[in-house]
Amino acid sequence: MYAVVGGRISSVGKPLPISLYDYKTRRWRNFPAFGRFRHAAWGHDYRVYAFGGFEHSTPSTCVDKFVQLDLTDELRGVEPKARPVEEKKLVKKNFEKPVFRLSALAQVAMSYSPDVPNEIQKMVLPIPLHKLQDEHRKLIPSNPILHMSAQIKSKEAGLKLARLVISQLYKPKDWNMAKMDKMFFLKPESVIELIKECQSVVESQPTICKVNTPVKIFGDIHGQYSDLMRFFDLWRGPVDFSLGGDIDSFDYVFLGDYVDRGMYSLETICLLMALKIMYPTQIHLLRGNHEDKFINNIFGFSEECAERLRDDVEEPTSVFSTINQFFNWLPLAAVIDSKIVCLHGGIGYTVNSLEDITRLTRPLEVVHETFTMEQQVLIDILWSDPTESDREMGTHMNAVRDPNATGSIYSFGPDRVEKFLRQNKLELIVRGHECVMDGFERFAKGQLITVFSATDYCRKHKNAGAALFIHKNYEIVPRLIYPPDQSAQSSWMESEKRPPTPMRSKGSEDLNSSYT
């Protein structure tokens, strides 16, 4: 919430109310103020404090008392009232440990369909989590962090190019798949310039990003530019407030797999690179297993570069080669408020601490048949999955991910999750990498959450796409979109040679199981 704390207007004796802005409802609410003006005010958690200033009843006498306003009263439907507070109670040595709470409701967007009125498409309904598995069958088809673009040391040409890309591609209300050009709007040399500018930013940042709440987390996108625009349209996106965004209020973490399988990987990755250039400390692009030249040369991205840019992908100076060099520099994890770790795949059997990740030296090429511990750590981060259920402990070879039996890809059990979190003093793992029916899914008694943002994966699974919004009070709110109507044009590539990875089994979410 934002709070505007009292004050007065030009008429003496007429106080201004306290005004609260709720991000969830996007509404202002007013109630009686402290009754002071020219006072100092500050906030901590859900309390607002005021000291000094003047009372409206005695405008010539300075006040030397603290007062406190508990905003949790307002959340319970009770009108908050200012109360005196002793100064010694303002200092606490022991703070309560924050508790992560997954909201009981998910906010679900109506499906897109060309035949459904625009106002219906944008309806967002609160749905209880236990009813999500049936919902797709029913629907119709802080601290505010100010952006640092003024402090970017990149040359003005790079910023100018980033602004151009954002102006062309950030169109959450205007995108139209039917009008998308076959050829990409930028020339290859401009794409390469954008890549190098973004790489210079990423190279200067650590392998593990430090992130603050509130934050939005997106899972695999796979070239589904239209799904990304739907999220930004419904719940705002990472641009300035003047453009309808909320970058001044939220950090953004993307868990990887930006390219392949979808038809608009260029739009997706170029927009995200431009946003990273403009807002380098709030946009965090993690590496996924498809940010690897061996993989994206097979699963569609190289074909898109060749067809839409006339790119010679075999040339070392091509867009395809240049962007894969950039992928080798992407960070591998993000830590939110020192309590939540985000990565693409998982912890496998070799990732036991955050130091195991920071010890890796970028740029990193993925070696699929591993010979060293460092190579295996990278594979575990990018490729590993949780086991099929909370009942399956330990680590196991993952035959689904590793049909060629390289012996490098593993699944990890809930006991590994619990031990990793305990040893690293963390509370939660958020990862992507697997398609899940509701767009998000819990594992290890809720200590791990998988999030997948692309809908109807490869037009095979009819799954929802999700993003997780984590607020300052550590409430996690899933925001869901459902697949377009069957009559809508699909943006998934069709190829029998590249079948999609099977969806994660719904039975893996077992919050009642116990283990030691």
HELIX and SHEET records of a PDB file:
HELIX    1   1 THR A   72  LEU A   75  1                                   4    
HELIX    2   2 GLU A   87  LEU A   90  5                                   4    
HELIX    3   3 ASN A  118  GLN A  121  1                                   4    
HELIX    4   4 LEU A  129  LYS A  131  5                                   3    
HELIX    5   5 LEU A  132  GLU A  135  1                                   4    
HELIX    6   6 SER A  149  GLN A  151  5                                   3    
HELIX    7   7 GLU A  156  LEU A  169  1                                  14    
HELIX    8   8 MET A  177  LYS A  179  5                                   3    
HELIX    9   9 PRO A  188  GLU A  203  1                                  16    
HELIX   10  10 TYR A  225  TRP A  235  1                                  11    
HELIX   11  11 PHE A  241  LEU A  243  5                                   3    
HELIX   12  12 SER A  265  MET A  278  1                                  14    
HELIX   13  13 LYS A  293  ASN A  296  1                                   4    
HELIX   14  14 PHE A  301  LEU A  309  1                                   9    
HELIX   15  15 VAL A  319  PHE A  327  1                                   9    
HELIX   16  16 LEU A  354  THR A  358  1                                   5    
HELIX   17  17 MET A  373  TRP A  383  1                                  11    
HELIX   18  18 PRO A  414  GLN A  423  1                                  10    
HELIX   19  19 TYR A  457  ARG A  459  5                                   3    
HELIX   20  20 LYS A  506  SER A  508  5                                   3    
SHEET    1   A 3 TYR A   2  VAL A   4  0                                        
SHEET    2   A 3 ILE A  18  ASP A  22 -1                                        
SHEET    3   A 3 ARG A  27  PHE A  31 -1                                        
SHEET    1   B 2 ARG A  36  PHE A  37  0                                        
SHEET    2   B 2 PHE A  54  GLU A  55 -1                                        
SHEET    1   C 4 ALA A  40  HIS A  44  0                                        
SHEET    2   C 4 ARG A  47  PHE A  51 -1                                        
SHEET    3   C 4 PHE A  66  ASP A  70 -1                                        
SHEET    4   C 4 ARG A  83  PRO A  84 -1                                        
SHEET    1   D 4 ARG A 101  LEU A 102  0                                        
SHEET    2   D 4 GLU A 475  ILE A 481  1                                        
SHEET    3   D 4 LEU A 105  ALA A 109  1                                        
SHEET    4   D 4 VAL A 124  PRO A 128 -1                                        
SHEET    1   E 6 ARG A 101  LEU A 102  0                                        
SHEET    2   E 6 GLU A 475  ILE A 481  1                                        
SHEET    3   E 6 GLY A 465  ILE A 470 -1                                        
SHEET    4   E 6 VAL A 215  PHE A 218 -1                                        
SHEET    5   E 6 ASP A 251  PHE A 254  1                                        
SHEET    6   E 6 ILE A 283  LEU A 285  1                                        
SHEET    1   F 6 ILE A 208  VAL A 211  0                                        
SHEET    2   F 6 ALA A 333  ILE A 336  1                                        
SHEET    3   F 6 ILE A 340  LEU A 343 -1                                        
SHEET    4   F 6 LEU A 428  ARG A 431  1                                        
SHEET    5   F 6 LEU A 448  VAL A 451  1                                        
SHEET    6   F 6 PHE A 440  PHE A 443 -1                                        
SHEET    1   G 3 ASP A 385  PRO A 386  0                                        
SHEET    2   G 3 TYR A 410  PHE A 412  1                                        
SHEET    3   G 3 THR A 395  MET A 397 -1                                        
END                                                                             
